[in-house]
Amino acid sequence: MATQRLFFAISLPDAMQQQLVRWRADTFPAEAGQPVAAASLHLTLAFLGEVAPETSRRLQTLASRIDQPVFDLELNDAGHWPRPGVVWLGCQRAPRGLLQLASLLRAQAARHGCHQSPQPFHPHITLLRQATQPVALPPRGFHWRFHVPAFSLFASEYSRGRTRYRTLASWPLRSQDPHALLSSS
């Protein structure tokens, strides 16, 4: 069986995908770059690259054992990386739960032969690709917040000149214990 190009990521709620697409259209001119389709907006936790089926199964088993609490993610930062041609939306301050989840997934991937970037994890959602010219970024003040109840494994599939992402598996994060919230007050 052939390898698949895989990555772990957090999906965005459908309503938020549509809000971000409208905001992007109002914020960036059409010539700024190639817009990422609403259904493809996600936050990558760990890129795995080309993965054999057996490795994929092992990584899915390990992912199913992760016991991380749910968290909220606040999108309030934007940037432009000219070299890869990416305009992104991210968080000024990443929540601990997000950083821990990404760290666990990246470590498991590395132990199973999936090359991990030496760059530190920078949580972001790619809004535009092929943005190689300077891009005027929006002034601060934009803000979206959403609850992250799960993470998923996606396959990246290229067909007919388009890349599509297909969810292979998803795992829930642990709900917060209401008693723990009371005791920490």
N, C-alpha and C positions, 0 to 999 in steps of 0.2 A: 504494500500500500504506500502511496506517495506521502511525502511530508506536507505539512500545512504551515502557513505563516500565521503565528498565533500571538496574542497578547492578552494580559489581564487588564481589566478596566472597570470604571464606574460609568454606568449609563446615566444619562440625564432624563428627568421626567419629560414626557412629550410636550407638555405646556411650556416648560422652560426652553426646550429646543426651539419652539416657534417664537418665543419672546426674544431669544438670542439672535435668531435669523432676522427678525424685524429690526432689532437694535443695530446689528451689523450693517444692514442695508442703509439705515439712517446715519450711521457713524462713519463708514468707510466708502470712498468713491469706488465705482465699478472697476476702475483700472488699478486699484490697490493690490488685487490678487484674485486667485481663483477661490470662490467660496466653497467651504465644505458643506455638503448636504446636511439638512437638519437631522435626519436619521443617523448620520455618521458622527455627530457631535458626542464626544465621550472624553473621559479623563483617564489616560493610560497610567496604570500602576506599575506594570512590568512588561517590557517588550521581550518576546521569546525568540522571534525569528522563525526560521524553518525548523519544524519539530516533527520527529518521527511519531507515528501513532503510539508506540509503547511509552515513549517519554511523555506524550500528552496525557495518557492514562495515569501515569505515576504522578504527574503534576496536578491533575484533577483530584486524585486521592488525597494528596497533601493539602490542597486548597480546601477540601471538604472538612479537614481537621482544624482549620484556623478558627480560633475562638476570640474574635475581636468585637468590642461593643460598637453599636451604631454611633454615628456622629453626624454633625451638621457641617456643611461646607459652604463657605461664603466666597462668592466670586466678586472681587472688588479691585482687581489689578489687570492690566493689559500690557502687552509688550510686542516687540518685533525683533525677530532673529533674522537679519538679512541673509546670512550665509545659507541656511537651509530654506530661506524664503517663507517664513512662518509668522503670521500674526496670531497671537494667542490671548486667551482670557484665563486668569488664574486667581490665586488668593494671596493677599499681602502677607497673611500669617496662616500657614497650613495647620489644621488641627492635628493634635497628637495621634488620634486614631488613624487618620489618613497616612501620616508618615510611618506609623508602625505597620500598617497593612502593606504598604508598598515595600517596606524593608523586608518583611517576611517573604513576600512573593518573589522579590528580586533575589534574595538569598537562596530560596528553594530552586529557582530557575538556574542560578549559577552552579549550584551543586549538581544539577542534572545536565550540565553541558551547554546551557543556553547563555551565550555571551551577553554580559550586561555592560552597559556604557559606564566608563569610569567617571562620567560627569555625575555630580550629585543630583538626586531626584528633584525635579522642578515641576510640581503639579500644575498642569495647564490643559486647556481645551483649545485645540487648533481651530481657529475661525477661518483663516485664509491661507492658501498655499501659493507658491510661485510669487510671493511678495518680495521681490529682490530689490526693488527701488525703495527709497525712503518713504515711510508711511507716517502720516500725522496721527498720533495716538489721541484718544479722547481724554478730556480733562477728568480728573478724579471726581468721584461722586456717583458713579454707577455702582449698582449693588444688586446681587441676587443671592438668595440663600435657599438651600434645599437640604433635606434630610437624606442621608445615605444609609439605606437599609440592607444593601447587598452589593456584591461585586460579581463579575462574570469573566469567563474565558471566551474570547472572540477569535474567529478565523477571518483573516483578511483575504478576500478573493477578488482577483482581477479578471474581468471578462468584458468584452465589447468596449474596450477603452475606458472602463470605469472600475473603481475599487469599491467593493461593498463589504460590509462587516456582518458576519453571521454569528449569533450567540450560540456557543456550544454547550455551555453549562453556567449555572449561577448558584451562588451560595449566600444565604442570609447572614447578616451580622447579628450578634447577640443583642437583644433588647436590654435596655438599661433596667436594672433592678430598682424599683421605686423606693425600696427601703434603703438602698445604698445612697440614693440622692438625699433622703432625709437625714441620714447619719452624717453626711459630709457638710451639712449646712451649719 
